[in-house]
Amino acid sequence: MFALGGSVHPGGVRILVVEDERRLAELLKDGLTREGFAVDLAHDGHEGLWMATEQPYDVIVLDVMLPGLHGYALCAKLREAGNWTPILMLTAKDGEYDEAEALDTGADDYLSKPFSYVVLLARLRALVRRGTRERPAVLAVGDLRIDPAGLRCSRGDVQIALTPKEFAILHCLARRAGEVVAKSELLARAWDFAFDGDSNVVEVYISALRRKIDKPFGRATLTTVRGAGYRLEG
């Protein structure tokens, strides 16, 4: 049931399992240990955060519904501290919003309970192969800072609160700073290629961004290039 397979040799791979269901945690530890992994267990969020901070791990298997500190918050705290150990998040919840929240807080992958051990092991193999990723670079356009990893935006020392869609659009524009970005590209980045709503929704978000990143600071860095798209300049 726990056959590892694949090309990743488990020897030397250390995994932290943060799971408050003790029976499941022990089953995971027993199975993964038989495969040659070194496995540590934590049964609440605060213990998991301490262990993940104090010890180096190759992968963290993290439950969402934890006592003390839930998995989303634990993941976010690790990422804010610059810990980029790959995280596979487990949850009894199921749905696109739960998956989105897991990924938005910095998880690398997501698996709903009840799950297949075959799938769990395949996901772990993939995360081990990928290794610890470097923190994505903070983008700077003049004194405007966009942090893709932390989903934060600031101008100078002032933090700017953005919605997920506003952030996605601004991130796309910042990556192409000084260039004209077509409305269709912003739609594809912030929504998806199958979006069939009113494309004028982009203009609504552009206006909202101007009210947040430009107007309070007396700037006009986000401009419309009529008939072509939008441009962000420093």
Accessible surface in RSA format (square Angstrom, percent):
REM  Atomic radii and reference values for relative SASA: ProtOr
REM  Chains: A
REM  Algorithm: Lee & Richards
REM  Probe-radius: 1.40
REM  Slices: 20
REM RES _ NUM      All-atoms   Total-Side   Main-Chain    Non-polar    All polar
REM                ABS   REL    ABS   REL    ABS   REL    ABS   REL    ABS   REL
RES MET A   1   159.02  82.4  97.31  64.4  61.71 146.9  83.90  71.3  75.12  99.5
RES PHE A   2    11.80   5.9   9.23   5.7   2.57   6.7   9.23   5.6   2.57   7.4
RES ALA A   3    83.59  76.9  63.16  97.5  20.43  46.5  68.51  96.5  15.08  40.0
RES LEU A   4    15.19   8.5  10.85   7.8   4.34  10.9  10.85   7.6   4.34  11.7
RES GLY A   5    49.96  61.6   0.00   N/A  49.96  61.6  40.22 110.4   9.74  21.8
RES GLY A   6    66.89  82.5   0.00   N/A  66.89  82.5  26.72  73.3  40.16  90.0
RES SER A   7   101.62  85.9  62.64  83.6  38.98  89.8  56.06 119.4  45.56  63.8
RES VAL A   8    19.04  12.5  11.26  10.2   7.78  18.8  15.52  13.5   3.52   9.5
RES HIS A   9   147.04  80.4 131.27  91.2  15.77  40.3  98.78 101.8  48.26  56.2
RES PRO A  10    13.82  10.1  13.82  12.6   0.00   0.0  13.82  11.4   0.00   0.0
RES GLY A  11    44.88  55.3   0.00   N/A  44.88  55.3  23.83  65.4  21.05  47.2
RES GLY A  12    78.22  96.5   0.00   N/A  78.22  96.5  42.36 116.2  35.86  80.3
RES VAL A  13    12.70   8.4  12.61  11.4   0.09   0.2  12.66  11.0   0.04   0.1
RES ARG A  14    76.10  32.0  76.10  38.8   0.00   0.0  23.32  31.9  52.78  32.0
RES ILE A  15     0.00   0.0   0.00   0.0   0.00   0.0   0.00   0.0   0.00   0.0
RES LEU A  16     0.07   0.0   0.07   0.1   0.00   0.0   0.07   0.1   0.00   0.0
RES VAL A  17     0.10   0.1   0.10   0.1   0.00   0.0   0.10   0.1   0.00   0.0
RES VAL A  18     0.77   0.5   0.26   0.2   0.51   1.2   0.26   0.2   0.51   1.4
RES GLU A  19     0.02   0.0   0.02   0.0   0.00   0.0   0.02   0.0   0.00   0.0
RES ASP A  20    51.26  35.9  36.53  36.4  14.72  34.8   4.82  11.3  46.44  46.3
RES GLU A  21    89.58  51.4  82.04  62.1   7.54  18.0  37.72  73.0  51.86  42.3
RES ARG A  22   151.35  63.5 146.14  74.5   5.21  12.4  57.96  79.2  93.40  56.6
RES ARG A  23   188.53  79.2 177.19  90.3  11.34  27.0  77.51 105.9 111.02  67.3
RES LEU A  24    29.30  16.3  27.38  19.6   1.92   4.8  28.15  19.8   1.15   3.1
RES ALA A  25     0.03   0.0   0.03   0.0   0.00   0.0   0.03   0.0   0.00   0.0
RES GLU A  26    80.85  46.4  80.85  61.2   0.00   0.0  37.07  71.7  43.78  35.7
RES LEU A  27    68.77  38.3  67.85  48.5   0.92   2.3  67.85  47.7   0.92   2.5
RES LEU A  28     0.79   0.4   0.79   0.6   0.00   0.0   0.79   0.6   0.00   0.0
RES LYS A  29    73.65  35.9  73.65  45.2   0.00   0.0  26.74  24.1  46.91  50.0
RES ASP A  30    69.95  49.0  66.11  65.8   3.84   9.1  13.90  32.7  56.05  55.9
RES GLY A  31     0.04   0.1   0.00   N/A   0.04   0.1   0.00   0.0   0.04   0.1
RES LEU A  32     0.65   0.4   0.65   0.5   0.00   0.0   0.65   0.5   0.00   0.0
RES THR A  33    71.00  50.5  62.09  62.9   8.91  21.2  60.17  80.8  10.83  16.4
RES ARG A  34   168.20  70.6 129.36  65.9  38.84  92.5  75.82 103.6  92.38  56.0
RES GLU A  35    41.39  23.8  29.52  22.3  11.87  28.3   4.02   7.8  37.37  30.5
RES GLY A  36    41.64  51.3   0.00   N/A  41.64  51.3  28.43  78.0  13.21  29.6
RES PHE A  37     7.01   3.5   1.78   1.1   5.23  13.6   1.95   1.2   5.07  14.5
RES ALA A  38    55.16  50.7  46.08  71.1   9.08  20.6  54.28  76.4   0.88   2.3
RES VAL A  39    12.07   7.9   0.00   0.0  12.07  29.1   0.00   0.0  12.07  32.7
RES ASP A  40    37.77  26.5  36.17  36.0   1.60   3.8   5.38  12.7  32.38  32.3
RES LEU A  41    26.22  14.6  10.41   7.5  15.80  39.7  10.41   7.3  15.80  42.5
RES ALA A  42     0.03   0.0   0.00   0.0   0.03   0.1   0.00   0.0   0.03   0.1
RES HIS A  43    30.81  16.8  27.87  19.4   2.94   7.5  18.82  19.4  11.99  14.0
RES ASP A  44    46.95  32.9  46.95  46.7   0.00   0.0  11.59  27.3  35.36  35.3
RES GLY A  45     0.00   0.0   0.00   N/A   0.00   0.0   0.00   0.0   0.00   0.0
RES HIS A  46   108.65  59.4 102.49  71.2   6.16  15.8  74.93  77.2  33.72  39.2
RES GLU A  47    69.24  39.8  61.89  46.8   7.35  17.5  28.69  55.5  40.55  33.1
RES GLY A  48     0.00   0.0   0.00   N/A   0.00   0.0   0.00   0.0   0.00   0.0
RES LEU A  49    39.82  22.2  39.82  28.5   0.00   0.0  39.82  28.0   0.00   0.0
RES TRP A  50   155.74  62.5 150.64  72.9   5.10  12.0 135.62  72.3  20.12  32.6
RES MET A  51    26.73  13.8  26.73  17.7   0.00   0.0  23.42  19.9   3.31   4.4
RES ALA A  52     3.77   3.5   0.23   0.4   3.53   8.0   0.23   0.3   3.53   9.4
RES THR A  53    86.46  61.5  60.16  61.0  26.30  62.7  54.91  73.8  31.55  47.7
RES GLU A  54    96.93  55.7  71.18  53.9  25.75  61.3   6.64  12.8  90.29  73.7
RES GLN A  55    72.67  40.6  67.00  49.0   5.67  13.5   9.97  21.2  62.69  47.5
RES PRO A  56   106.06  77.3  91.86  83.7  14.19  51.6 102.66  84.8   3.39  21.1
RES TYR A  57    15.68   7.3   1.57   0.9  14.10  36.7   3.95   3.0  11.72  14.5
RES ASP A  58    58.88  41.2  53.20  53.0   5.68  13.4   7.79  18.3  51.09  51.0
RES VAL A  59     0.00   0.0   0.00   0.0   0.00   0.0   0.00   0.0   0.00   0.0
RES ILE A  60     1.09   0.6   1.09   0.8   0.00   0.0   1.09   0.8   0.00   0.0
RES VAL A  61     1.41   0.9   1.34   1.2   0.06   0.2   1.34   1.2   0.06   0.2
RES LEU A  62     0.00   0.0   0.00   0.0   0.00   0.0   0.00   0.0   0.00   0.0
RES ASP A  63     3.32   2.3   3.18   3.2   0.14   0.3   0.00   0.0   3.32   3.3
RES VAL A  64     1.50   1.0   1.50   1.4   0.00   0.0   1.50   1.3   0.00   0.0
RES MET A  65   108.94  56.4 102.23  67.7   6.70  16.0 100.80  85.7   8.14  10.8
RES LEU A  66    15.39   8.6   0.00   0.0  15.39  38.7   1.90   1.3  13.50  36.3
RES PRO A  67    69.25  50.5  57.12  52.1  12.13  44.1  68.59  56.6   0.66   4.1
RES GLY A  68    64.16  79.1   0.00   N/A  64.16  79.1  26.33  72.2  37.83  84.7
RES LEU A  69    23.01  12.8  19.76  14.1   3.25   8.2  22.68  15.9   0.33   0.9
RES HIS A  70    85.98  47.0  82.91  57.6   3.07   7.8  56.12  57.8  29.86  34.7
RES GLY A  71     0.00   0.0   0.00   N/A   0.00   0.0   0.00   0.0   0.00   0.0
RES TYR A  72    12.55   5.9  12.24   7.0   0.31   0.8  12.44   9.3   0.11   0.1
RES ALA A  73    25.84  23.8  19.10  29.5   6.74  15.3  25.74  36.3   0.10   0.3
RES LEU A  74     0.37   0.2   0.37   0.3   0.00   0.0   0.37   0.3   0.00   0.0
RES CYS A  75     0.00   0.0   0.00   0.0   0.00   0.0   0.00   0.0   0.00   0.0
RES ALA A  76    26.07  24.0  24.21  37.4   1.86   4.2  25.99  36.6   0.08   0.2
RES LYS A  77    95.84  46.8  90.16  55.3   5.68  13.5  38.31  34.5  57.53  61.3
RES LEU A  78     1.91   1.1   1.91   1.4   0.00   0.0   1.91   1.3   0.00   0.0
RES ARG A  79     8.26   3.5   8.02   4.1   0.24   0.6   8.26  11.3   0.00   0.0
RES GLU A  80   109.88  63.1  80.08  60.6  29.79  70.9  24.11  46.6  85.76  70.0
RES ALA A  81    84.85  78.0  42.18  65.1  42.67  97.1  55.24  77.8  29.61  78.4
RES GLY A  82    43.30  53.4   0.00   N/A  43.30  53.4  20.04  55.0  23.26  52.1
RES ASN A  83    34.06  23.5  26.34  25.4   7.73  18.6  17.10  41.2  16.96  16.4
RES TRP A  84    17.22   6.9  13.28   6.4   3.94   9.3  12.52   6.7   4.70   7.6
RES THR A  85    14.31  10.2  14.15  14.3   0.17   0.4   0.07   0.1  14.24  21.5
RES PRO A  86     1.11   0.8   0.94   0.9   0.17   0.6   1.11   0.9   0.00   0.0
RES ILE A  87     0.00   0.0   0.00   0.0   0.00   0.0   0.00   0.0   0.00   0.0
RES LEU A  88     0.00   0.0   0.00   0.0   0.00   0.0   0.00   0.0   0.00   0.0
RES MET A  89     0.00   0.0   0.00   0.0   0.00   0.0   0.00   0.0   0.00   0.0
RES LEU A  90     0.42   0.2   0.42   0.3   0.00   0.0   0.42   0.3   0.00   0.0
RES THR A  91     0.00   0.0   0.00   0.0   0.00   0.0   0.00   0.0   0.00   0.0
RES ALA A  92    72.08  66.3  50.16  77.4  21.91  49.9  50.44  71.0  21.64  57.3
RES LYS A  93    82.44  40.2  74.64  45.8   7.80  18.6  48.09  43.3  34.35  36.6
RES ASP A  94   121.21  84.9  91.20  90.8  30.01  71.0  24.76  58.3  96.45  96.2
RES GLY A  95    33.17  40.9   0.00   N/A  33.17  40.9  31.58  86.7   1.59   3.6
RES GLU A  96   124.77  71.6 112.41  85.0  12.37  29.4  47.36  91.6  77.41  63.2
RES TYR A  97   177.43  82.8 172.62  98.2   4.81  12.5 130.85  98.3  46.57  57.4
RES ASP A  98    29.08  20.4  28.85  28.7   0.24   0.6   0.33   0.8  28.75  28.7
RES GLU A  99    74.72  42.9  74.72  56.5   0.00   0.0   7.70  14.9  67.01  54.7
RES ALA A 100    45.24  41.6  39.12  60.4   6.12  13.9  45.24  63.7   0.00   0.0
RES GLU A 101    78.26  44.9  74.00  56.0   4.26  10.1  22.66  43.8  55.60  45.4
RES ALA A 102     0.00   0.0   0.00   0.0   0.00   0.0   0.00   0.0   0.00   0.0
RES LEU A 103    79.12  44.1  64.92  46.4  14.20  35.7  65.03  45.7  14.09  37.9
RES ASP A 104    74.94  52.5  62.85  62.6  12.09  28.6  13.82  32.5  61.12  61.0
RES THR A 105    32.66  23.2  23.78  24.1   8.88  21.2  29.87  40.1   2.79   4.2
RES GLY A 106     8.65  10.7   0.00   N/A   8.65  10.7   8.65  23.7   0.00   0.0
RES ALA A 107     7.21   6.6   0.00   0.0   7.21  16.4   0.00   0.0   7.21  19.1
RES ASP A 108    24.53  17.2   3.16   3.1  21.37  50.5   4.79  11.3  19.73  19.7
RES ASP A 109    31.50  22.1  30.23  30.1   1.27   3.0   4.03   9.5  27.47  27.4
RES TYR A 110    21.57  10.1  14.84   8.4   6.73  17.5  14.84  11.2   6.73   8.3
RES LEU A 111    15.08   8.4  14.09  10.1   1.00   2.5  15.08  10.6   0.00   0.0
RES SER A 112    27.79  23.5  20.25  27.0   7.54  17.4  17.88  38.1   9.91  13.9
RES LYS A 113    31.25  15.2  19.81  12.2  11.43  27.2  17.20  15.5  14.05  15.0
RES PRO A 114   138.74 101.1 113.70 103.6  25.03  91.0 119.07  98.3  19.67 122.3
RES PHE A 115    34.59  17.3   7.09   4.4  27.50  71.6  15.46   9.4  19.12  54.7
RES SER A 116    54.36  45.9  39.57  52.8  14.79  34.1  39.17  83.4  15.19  21.3
RES TYR A 117    37.48  17.5  33.66  19.2   3.82  10.0  28.59  21.5   8.90  11.0
RES VAL A 118   105.45  69.4 103.29  93.5   2.16   5.2 104.76  91.0   0.69   1.9
RES VAL A 119    56.88  37.4  55.55  50.3   1.33   3.2  56.88  49.4   0.00   0.0
RES LEU A 120     0.54   0.3   0.54   0.4   0.00   0.0   0.54   0.4   0.00   0.0
RES LEU A 121     1.11   0.6   1.11   0.8   0.00   0.0   1.11   0.8   0.00   0.0
RES ALA A 122    37.44  34.4  33.38  51.5   4.06   9.2  33.99  47.9   3.45   9.1
RES ARG A 123    74.10  31.1  73.83  37.6   0.27   0.6  14.16  19.4  59.94  36.3
RES LEU A 124     0.14   0.1   0.06   0.0   0.07   0.2   0.14   0.1   0.00   0.0
RES ARG A 125    43.06  18.1  42.20  21.5   0.85   2.0   1.22   1.7  41.84  25.4
RES ALA A 126    33.43  30.7  30.26  46.7   3.17   7.2  30.71  43.2   2.72   7.2
RES LEU A 127     0.58   0.3   0.58   0.4   0.00   0.0   0.58   0.4   0.00   0.0
RES VAL A 128    30.35  20.0  16.48  14.9  13.87  33.4  18.22  15.8  12.13  32.9
RES ARG A 129   138.08  58.0 101.72  51.9  36.36  86.6  53.52  73.1  84.56  51.2
RES ARG A 130   130.89  55.0  96.85  49.4  34.04  81.0  48.81  66.7  82.09  49.8
RES GLY A 131    25.77  31.8   0.00   N/A  25.77  31.8  25.45  69.9   0.32   0.7
RES THR A 132    87.30  62.1  57.67  58.5  29.63  70.6  40.45  54.3  46.85  70.8
RES ARG A 133    74.11  31.1  64.44  32.9   9.67  23.0  44.74  61.2  29.37  17.8
RES GLU A 134   159.45  91.5 139.96 105.9  19.49  46.4  59.62 115.3  99.83  81.5
RES ARG A 135    82.29  34.6  62.11  31.7  20.18  48.1  42.27  57.8  40.01  24.3
RES PRO A 136    49.00  35.7  36.88  33.6  12.12  44.0  47.53  39.2   1.47   9.2
RES ALA A 137    76.96  70.8  57.51  88.7  19.46  44.3  66.72  94.0  10.24  27.1
RES VAL A 138    71.06  46.8  47.20  42.7  23.86  57.5  47.20  41.0  23.86  64.7
RES LEU A 139    44.23  24.6  42.45  30.4   1.78   4.5  44.23  31.1   0.00   0.0
RES ALA A 140    61.80  56.8  30.59  47.2  31.21  71.0  30.59  43.1  31.21  82.7
RES VAL A 141    10.47   6.9   5.60   5.1   4.87  11.7   9.10   7.9   1.37   3.7
RES GLY A 142    52.62  64.9   0.00   N/A  52.62  64.9  31.41  86.2  21.21  47.5
RES ASP A 143    51.92  36.4  42.33  42.1   9.58  22.7  34.45  81.1  17.46  17.4
RES LEU A 144     1.08   0.6   1.08   0.8   0.00   0.0   1.08   0.8   0.00   0.0
RES ARG A 145   106.02  44.5 105.55  53.8   0.47   1.1  27.52  37.6  78.50  47.6
RES ILE A 146     0.00   0.0   0.00   0.0   0.00   0.0   0.00   0.0   0.00   0.0
RES ASP A 147    13.08   9.2  12.86  12.8   0.22   0.5   8.33  19.6   4.75   4.7
RES PRO A 148    28.44  20.7  15.99  14.6  12.44  45.2  16.53  13.7  11.90  74.0
RES ALA A 149    20.71  19.0   0.26   0.4  20.45  46.5   8.26  11.6  12.45  33.0
RES GLY A 150    24.08  29.7   0.00   N/A  24.08  29.7  10.56  29.0  13.52  30.3
RES LEU A 151    87.21  48.6  65.93  47.2  21.28  53.5  65.93  46.3  21.28  57.3
RES ARG A 152    93.23  39.1  88.83  45.3   4.40  10.5  47.82  65.3  45.41  27.5
RES CYS A 153     3.18   2.4   0.42   0.5   2.77   6.5   1.62   4.1   1.56   1.7
RES SER A 154    13.57  11.5  13.40  17.9   0.18   0.4   1.72   3.7  11.86  16.6
RES ARG A 155     6.85   2.9   4.07   2.1   2.78   6.6   1.57   2.2   5.27   3.2
RES GLY A 156    44.39  54.7   0.00   N/A  44.39  54.7  31.39  86.1  13.00  29.1
RES ASP A 157   149.91 105.0 116.74 116.2  33.17  78.4  39.89  93.9 110.02 109.7
RES VAL A 158    80.11  52.7  76.03  68.8   4.07   9.8  80.11  69.6   0.00   0.0
RES GLN A 159   124.25  69.5 102.26  74.7  22.00  52.4  60.55 128.9  63.71  48.3
RES ILE A 160    18.18  10.3   8.03   6.0  10.15  24.5  11.51   8.3   6.67  18.1
RES ALA A 161    88.97  81.8  69.33 107.0  19.63  44.7  79.16 111.5   9.81  26.0
RES LEU A 162    35.62  19.8   2.58   1.8  33.04  83.1   4.69   3.3  30.93  83.2
RES THR A 163    59.37  42.2  55.24  56.0   4.14   9.9  59.25  79.6   0.12   0.2
RES PRO A 164   109.57  79.9  95.99  87.5  13.59  49.4 104.43  86.2   5.14  32.0
RES LYS A 165    66.17  32.3  65.67  40.3   0.50   1.2  20.21  18.2  45.96  49.0
RES GLU A 166     8.73   5.0   8.73   6.6   0.00   0.0   0.00   0.0   8.73   7.1
RES PHE A 167    13.20   6.6  13.20   8.2   0.00   0.0  13.20   8.0   0.00   0.0
RES ALA A 168    31.06  28.6  22.68  35.0   8.37  19.0  28.18  39.7   2.88   7.6
RES ILE A 169     0.22   0.1   0.00   0.0   0.22   0.5   0.22   0.2   0.00   0.0
RES LEU A 170     0.00   0.0   0.00   0.0   0.00   0.0   0.00   0.0   0.00   0.0
RES HIS A 171    45.39  24.8  45.39  31.5   0.00   0.0  20.79  21.4  24.60  28.6
RES CYS A 172     7.43   5.6   3.74   4.2   3.69   8.7   4.47  11.3   2.96   3.2
RES LEU A 173     0.63   0.4   0.23   0.2   0.40   1.0   0.23   0.2   0.40   1.1
RES ALA A 174     7.52   6.9   0.00   0.0   7.52  17.1   0.00   0.0   7.52  19.9
RES ARG A 175   136.96  57.5 104.01  53.0  32.95  78.4  21.50  29.4 115.46  70.0
RES ARG A 176    74.46  31.3  72.48  36.9   1.98   4.7  35.49  48.5  38.97  23.6
RES ALA A 177    46.43  42.7  22.88  35.3  23.55  53.6  23.20  32.7  23.23  61.5
RES GLY A 178    43.56  53.7   0.00   N/A  43.56  53.7  22.20  60.9  21.37  47.9
RES GLU A 179    90.36  51.9  85.04  64.3   5.31  12.6  35.18  68.1  55.17  45.0
RES VAL A 180    49.37  32.5  33.48  30.3  15.89  38.3  33.48  29.1  15.89  43.1
RES VAL A 181     0.28   0.2   0.28   0.3   0.00   0.0   0.28   0.2   0.00   0.0
RES ALA A 182    41.18  37.9  38.16  58.9   3.02   6.9  38.16  53.7   3.02   8.0
RES LYS A 183    51.98  25.4  49.65  30.5   2.33   5.5  31.65  28.5  20.33  21.7
RES SER A 184    78.03  65.9  68.87  91.9   9.16  21.1  49.11 104.6  28.93  40.5
RES GLU A 185    49.07  28.2  43.65  33.0   5.43  12.9  26.21  50.7  22.87  18.7
RES LEU A 186     0.27   0.2   0.00   0.0   0.27   0.7   0.21   0.1   0.06   0.2
RES LEU A 187    23.03  12.8  23.03  16.5   0.00   0.0  23.03  16.2   0.00   0.0
RES ALA A 188    23.84  21.9  11.97  18.5  11.87  27.0  13.26  18.7  10.58  28.0
RES ARG A 189   133.93  56.2 105.58  53.8  28.34  67.5  25.91  35.4 108.02  65.5
RES ALA A 190    10.75   9.9   0.00   0.0  10.75  24.5   0.59   0.8  10.16  26.9
RES TRP A 191    56.85  22.8  31.61  15.3  25.24  59.3  22.94  12.2  33.92  55.0
RES ASP A 192    79.13  55.4  74.55  74.2   4.58  10.8  31.42  73.9  47.71  47.6
RES PHE A 193   187.04  93.6 153.76  95.2  33.28  86.6 157.57  95.5  29.47  84.4
RES ALA A 194    88.01  80.9  60.97  94.1  27.04  61.5  72.00 101.4  16.01  42.4
RES PHE A 195    66.43  33.2  37.80  23.4  28.63  74.5  44.58  27.0  21.85  62.5
RES ASP A 196   140.98  98.8 107.20 106.7  33.78  79.9  40.75  95.9 100.22 100.0
RES GLY A 197    43.91  54.2   0.00   N/A  43.91  54.2  27.68  76.0  16.23  36.4
RES ASP A 198    93.69  65.6  77.82  77.5  15.86  37.5  41.10  96.7  52.59  52.4
RES SER A 199    46.27  39.1  43.43  58.0   2.84   6.6  18.93  40.3  27.34  38.3
RES ASN A 200    74.30  51.2  73.63  71.2   0.67   1.6  15.90  38.3  58.40  56.5
RES VAL A 201    40.89  26.9  36.53  33.1   4.36  10.5  39.85  34.6   1.03   2.8
RES VAL A 202     0.00   0.0   0.00   0.0   0.00   0.0   0.00   0.0   0.00   0.0
RES GLU A 203    77.83  44.7  75.86  57.4   1.96   4.7  24.39  47.2  53.43  43.6
RES VAL A 204    96.59  63.6  91.62  82.9   4.97  12.0  96.01  83.4   0.58   1.6
RES TYR A 205    54.23  25.3  54.10  30.8   0.13   0.3  17.07  12.8  37.17  45.8
RES ILE A 206     1.36   0.8   1.36   1.0   0.00   0.0   1.36   1.0   0.00   0.0
RES SER A 207    45.68  38.6  43.35  57.9   2.33   5.4  19.36  41.2  26.32  36.9
RES ALA A 208    12.88  11.8  12.25  18.9   0.63   1.4  12.62  17.8   0.26   0.7
RES LEU A 209     0.00   0.0   0.00   0.0   0.00   0.0   0.00   0.0   0.00   0.0
RES ARG A 210    71.59  30.1  71.52  36.5   0.08   0.2  38.33  52.4  33.26  20.2
RES ARG A 211   142.12  59.7 131.61  67.1  10.50  25.0  55.80  76.3  86.32  52.3
RES LYS A 212    64.31  31.4  59.90  36.8   4.41  10.5  47.55  42.8  16.76  17.9
RES ILE A 213     0.00   0.0   0.00   0.0   0.00   0.0   0.00   0.0   0.00   0.0
RES ASP A 214     4.61   3.2   4.61   4.6   0.00   0.0   4.11   9.7   0.49   0.5
RES LYS A 215   157.17  76.7 139.04  85.3  18.13  43.2  90.52  81.5  66.65  71.0
RES PRO A 216    89.38  65.1  45.82  41.8  43.55 158.3  58.44  48.2  30.94 192.3
RES PHE A 217    56.26  28.1  32.39  20.1  23.87  62.1  41.37  25.1  14.89  42.6
RES GLY A 218    73.16  90.2   0.00   N/A  73.16  90.2  39.90 109.5  33.27  74.5
RES ARG A 219   101.83  42.8  84.58  43.1  17.25  41.1  25.69  35.1  76.14  46.1
RES ALA A 220    84.49  77.7  60.89  94.0  23.61  53.7  64.80  91.3  19.69  52.2
RES THR A 221    13.51   9.6  11.19  11.3   2.32   5.5  13.51  18.1   0.00   0.0
RES LEU A 222     3.65   2.0   0.00   0.0   3.65   9.2   0.00   0.0   3.65   9.8
RES THR A 223    43.23  30.7  40.55  41.1   2.69   6.4  42.90  57.6   0.33   0.5
RES THR A 224    73.77  52.5  47.02  47.7  26.75  63.7  40.16  53.9  33.61  50.8
RES VAL A 225    40.84  26.9  36.87  33.4   3.97   9.6  40.30  35.0   0.54   1.5
RES ARG A 226   223.25  93.7 196.31 100.1  26.94  64.1  78.35 107.1 144.90  87.8
RES GLY A 227    89.44 110.3   0.00   N/A  89.44 110.3  44.32 121.6  45.12 101.0
RES ALA A 228    50.64  46.6  30.76  47.5  19.88  45.2  39.43  55.5  11.21  29.7
RES GLY A 229     8.52  10.5   0.00   N/A   8.52  10.5   5.50  15.1   3.03   6.8
RES TYR A 230     9.92   4.6   9.92   5.6   0.00   0.0   4.94   3.7   4.99   6.1
RES ARG A 231    69.95  29.4  69.95  35.7   0.00   0.0   1.87   2.6  68.08  41.3
RES LEU A 232     0.74   0.4   0.16   0.1   0.58   1.5   0.16   0.1   0.58   1.6
RES GLU A 233    75.02  43.1  72.27  54.7   2.75   6.5  18.40  35.6  56.63  46.2
RES GLY A 234    74.40  91.8   0.00   N/A  74.40  91.8  32.92  90.3  41.48  92.9
END  Absolute sums over single chains surface
CHAIN  1 A    11840.9       9050.2       2790.7       6495.2       5345.7
END  Absolute sums over all chains
TOTAL         11840.9       9050.2       2790.7       6495.2       5345.7
